Amino acid sequence: MSTATDLNRPAAPPAFQEINASRRFKNRLATILVGGTFVLALAPLVWLLITVIAKGFQYVLNADWWQKSLAGLTSRQFGGGVYHAIIGTLLQGLICAVIAVPIAILVAVYLVEYGKRSRLAKAVTFTVDILSGVPSIVAALFIYALCITTLGMPRSAFAVSLALVLLMIPVVVRTTEELLKIVPDELREAAYALGVPKWKTIVKIVIPTALSGIITGVSLAIARVMGETAPVLVLVGYTTFINYDPFGGSMASLPLLMTSERLTTNEVGEARVWGAAVTLILIITVFNLLGSLISRLTSLKTK
C-alpha cells in the first residue's frame, strides 16, 4: 500500500506556485504607478493639442489660408493666408535635410563599420554628443558669426538651414548608429565569405537592412527642426510676401510668422498665431505619416 501511495505522489512540487498576497499587492501597486506616470506625462500633451486645435482649427478650414499670403494686409485686417510661411518652412527644412542626412549617415557608417574604438571615432562621438545638447540659439549665433559676420553672407533662409543642419545631424547620427549596430554580423560575414568588398556590403546589405528605421529617424529629425524659432529670428527677416529664393531676401516661416504676429497683441494677430500653430502641427504630422509609410514599405522589401 505504501509503495502505491508513493508512486501516486508527484516527484517534485509544481513549478508555478500560487502567487501570495504580498506579490499581488506589489504588482498592482507597480501597475498603478506606471499607469499614473504615463497619464501624468500624457496630460500636458493632450491639453496642448486640444487647446491649439480648438482655437486654430477653424482658420485652416478656409481654402485661402493655404493658397494666399498676407501681402497687402495690415496686422488688423482679417483675411489672407500663410502660403508664404508654408513655402518658407518647407524650403528651409528641405535644404537642411539635403545637407544633413547624407553627412549624418556617412558619420554613422564610419563610427559603426570603420572607426570602432579609434581615437578619431571617439572624437567624432564626443562632438556628436556636444551637438546633441547645443541650444538652437547657440547654433544660430554660430552661423551668424561665421557665415554672415565673417564670410559676408546675407541673412537668408539658407543661413537658417545651415543652423538647422547643426541641430539635425546629431539626431540622425544617433538613430542611424544604433540601427546599424543591430544589423546581425552574420549578414556581413556571409557577404565577406563570398568575396564582396566591405563598402559594397555596407551599401547593398547593411544600410538596406536598417533603411526603414533610418527613414523613421530622419522624419522625426525633420519634424524637430521645422519648429525651431531661434534660427529664423536671428538669421532671416520676416516678410508677408512669397519668396522662393533661399539665398537672398527675407523669407517667412511658420515659427517666424507666429512670433511676428504675436507681437501685434490684437485679435487678428492672435487668430493667425493659433492658425499657424495648427498648420505646423498638421505639416509635421504629414511628414511623420509619410516617414512611417515609407519605412513600412522598405521594411517589407528587405524581409
C-alpha positions in Angstrom: 0.0 0.0 0.0 2.8 2.4 0.9 4.5 1.7 -2.4 1.4 2.5 -4.4 0.9 5.7 -2.4 4.5 6.8 -3.1 4.0 6.2 -6.9 0.9 8.4 -7.0 2.7 11.2 -5.2 4.3 13.9 -7.5 8.0 13.6 -7.8 8.5 17.4 -7.3 6.3 20.3 -6.4 4.7 22.1 -9.4 6.9 24.8 -11.0 4.3 27.5 -10.8 3.2 28.2 -7.2 0.3 30.3 -6.3 1.2 34.0 -6.0 1.0 35.2 -2.5 -0.9 38.3 -1.4 2.3 40.4 -1.0 3.5 39.8 -4.5 0.0 40.6 -5.9 -0.1 43.8 -3.9 3.3 44.9 -5.2 2.3 44.0 -8.8 -0.9 46.1 -8.6 1.0 49.0 -7.0 3.6 49.0 -9.7 0.9 48.8 -12.4 -0.9 51.8 -10.8 2.3 53.8 -10.5 3.4 53.1 -14.1 -0.1 53.9 -15.5 -0.4 57.1 -13.4 3.0 58.3 -14.5 2.0 57.7 -18.1 -1.2 59.6 -17.7 0.7 62.4 -15.9 3.2 62.7 -18.8 0.5 62.5 -21.5 -1.9 65.0 -19.9 0.1 68.2 -20.9 0.4 67.0 -24.5 -3.3 66.2 -24.7 -4.2 69.6 -23.1 -1.9 71.4 -25.5 -3.3 69.7 -28.6 -6.9 70.3 -27.6 -6.2 73.9 -26.8 -4.4 74.6 -30.1 -6.9 72.7 -32.3 -9.9 74.3 -30.5 -8.5 77.9 -31.1 -6.9 77.5 -34.5 -8.6 74.7 -36.5 -11.4 76.9 -37.8 -8.9 79.1 -39.7 -7.2 76.2 -41.5 -10.6 75.1 -43.0 -10.6 78.1 -45.2 -9.1 77.5 -48.7 -7.5 81.0 -48.8 -5.4 80.0 -45.7 -3.4 77.5 -47.8 -3.4 79.5 -51.1 -2.8 83.1 -50.2 -0.2 85.2 -48.3 -0.6 88.2 -46.1 0.7 90.6 -48.7 -1.1 93.9 -48.7 -2.9 93.2 -45.3 -2.2 95.1 -42.1 -2.0 93.5 -38.7 -5.6 94.4 -38.0 -7.2 93.1 -41.3 -8.7 89.7 -41.4 -8.1 87.6 -44.5 -5.2 86.2 -46.4 -3.3 83.0 -45.6 0.0 81.5 -44.6 1.1 80.2 -48.0 4.2 82.3 -47.9 5.1 80.9 -44.4 4.4 77.3 -45.5 6.7 77.7 -48.5 9.5 79.1 -46.3 9.2 76.3 -43.7 9.3 73.6 -46.4 12.2 75.2 -48.2 14.3 75.6 -45.1 13.5 72.0 -43.9 14.3 70.5 -47.4 17.6 72.3 -47.7 18.5 71.3 -44.2 17.6 67.6 -44.9 19.6 67.5 -48.2 22.7 68.7 -46.4 22.4 67.0 -43.0 21.1 63.5 -43.9 24.0 62.3 -46.2 26.6 63.7 -43.7 24.9 62.1 -40.7 24.5 58.7 -42.4 28.2 58.7 -43.5 29.3 59.6 -40.0 27.2 56.8 -38.5 28.6 54.3 -41.0 32.1 55.4 -40.1 31.5 55.0 -36.4 30.0 51.5 -36.7 31.8 50.0 -39.6 35.2 51.6 -39.7 36.0 53.7 -36.7 35.2 51.2 -33.9 37.3 52.4 -30.9 39.8 54.5 -32.7 40.8 58.0 -31.5 39.1 59.7 -34.4 35.9 57.7 -33.7 36.0 58.8 -30.0 36.5 62.4 -31.1 33.5 62.2 -33.5 31.3 60.6 -30.9 32.3 63.3 -28.4 31.4 66.0 -31.0 28.1 64.5 -31.7 27.3 64.4 -28.0 28.1 68.0 -27.7 26.0 69.0 -30.7 23.1 67.0 -29.2 22.9 69.3 -26.3 23.5 72.6 -28.1 20.6 75.0 -27.8 19.2 76.3 -31.1 20.1 79.9 -30.3 23.7 78.9 -29.9 23.7 77.2 -33.4 22.0 80.3 -34.8 24.6 82.6 -33.3 27.5 80.4 -34.5 26.2 80.6 -38.1 25.6 84.3 -37.8 29.2 84.9 -36.6 30.8 82.5 -39.1 28.7 83.0 -42.3 27.2 86.4 -42.0 29.8 88.4 -40.0 33.0 86.7 -41.1 32.2 85.4 -44.6 29.8 88.3 -45.6 26.8 86.1 -46.5 23.4 87.9 -46.3 20.7 87.0 -43.8 18.7 84.4 -45.7 16.8 81.2 -45.5 20.0 79.3 -46.5 21.7 80.6 -43.3 18.7 79.3 -41.3 19.1 75.9 -43.0 22.8 75.8 -42.0 21.9 76.4 -38.4 19.2 73.7 -38.6 21.8 71.3 -40.0 23.8 71.6 -36.8 20.6 70.6 -34.9 19.6 67.7 -37.2 22.9 65.9 -37.7 23.3 64.5 -34.1 19.7 63.2 -34.1 20.2 61.3 -37.4 23.7 60.2 -36.5 22.5 58.6 -33.2 19.5 57.0 -34.8 21.4 55.5 -37.7 24.3 54.4 -35.5 22.0 52.4 -33.2 20.2 50.8 -36.2 23.4 49.8 -37.9 24.6 48.2 -34.7 21.6 45.9 -34.5 22.2 44.5 -38.0 23.3 40.9 -37.5 27.0 40.3 -38.0 26.1 37.1 -39.8 24.9 39.1 -42.8 28.3 40.9 -43.0 30.3 37.7 -42.6 28.3 35.9 -45.2 29.0 38.7 -47.7 32.7 38.7 -46.8 32.8 35.0 -47.3 31.5 35.4 -50.8 34.3 37.9 -51.6 32.1 41.0 -51.5 34.1 44.2 -50.7 33.3 45.9 -47.4 32.0 49.1 -49.0 29.6 47.1 -51.2 28.5 45.0 -48.2 27.6 48.3 -46.4 25.8 49.7 -49.4 23.9 46.6 -50.5 23.3 44.8 -47.3 23.8 46.7 -44.1 22.1 50.0 -45.0 19.1 48.4 -46.8 18.5 46.2 -43.8 18.4 49.2 -41.5 16.7 51.6 -44.0 13.2 51.5 -42.6 14.4 52.7 -39.2 16.7 55.3 -40.7 13.8 56.8 -42.6 11.8 57.0 -39.4 14.6 58.7 -37.6 15.1 61.2 -40.5 11.4 62.1 -40.5 11.5 62.7 -36.7 14.6 64.8 -37.1 12.9 66.9 -39.8 9.9 67.4 -37.7 12.1 68.6 -34.8 14.0 71.2 -36.8 10.9 72.6 -38.7 9.5 74.0 -35.4 12.7 75.8 -34.3 12.2 79.5 -33.7 15.7 80.9 -32.7 17.4 80.4 -36.1 14.7 82.2 -38.1 14.7 85.1 -35.6 18.4 85.6 -35.9 19.3 84.7 -39.5 16.4 85.8 -41.7 13.9 88.7 -41.8 10.1 88.3 -41.8 8.0 89.3 -44.8 4.4 88.9 -45.8 5.3 88.3 -49.4 6.2 84.9 -51.0 9.9 84.4 -51.6 11.2 81.3 -53.4 14.8 82.4 -53.2 16.5 80.8 -50.2 19.8 82.7 -50.9 18.6 86.2 -50.6 15.9 88.4 -49.1 13.5 87.9 -46.2 11.5 84.7 -46.0 8.6 83.9 -43.7 8.2 80.6 -41.9 5.5 79.3 -39.6 7.5 79.8 -36.4 8.6 83.2 -37.5 5.1 84.2 -38.5 3.8 83.1 -35.1 6.4 85.2 -33.3 5.8 88.3 -35.5 2.0 88.1 -35.3 2.1 87.6 -31.6 3.7 91.0 -31.1 0.7 92.7 -32.6 -1.4 92.0 -29.5 -4.7 92.2 -31.2 -7.5 89.7 -32.2 -6.3 89.3 -35.8 -2.7 88.5 -34.8 -3.8 86.1 -32.2 -6.0 84.3 -34.7 -3.1 84.0 -37.1 -0.9 82.6 -34.4 -3.3 79.8 -33.5 -4.0 79.0 -37.1 -0.2 78.9 -37.9 0.3 76.6 -34.9 -2.3 74.1 -36.2 -0.8 74.3 -39.7 2.6 73.5 -38.3 1.2 70.5 -36.4 -0.5 69.2 -39.5 2.6 69.5 -41.6 4.7 67.7 -39.0 2.0 65.0 -38.7 2.0 64.5 -42.5 5.8 64.2 -42.5 5.7 61.6 -39.7 3.0 59.6 -41.5 4.9 59.7 -44.8 8.0 58.5 -43.0 6.1 55.7 -41.3 4.6 54.7 -44.7 7.9 54.7 -46.5 9.5 52.8 -43.6 6.9 50.1 -43.7 7.2 49.7 -47.5 11.0 49.5 -47.3 10.9 47.0 -44.4 8.6 44.8 -46.4 11.2 44.8 -49.3 14.1 43.8 -47.0 12.4 40.9 -45.4 
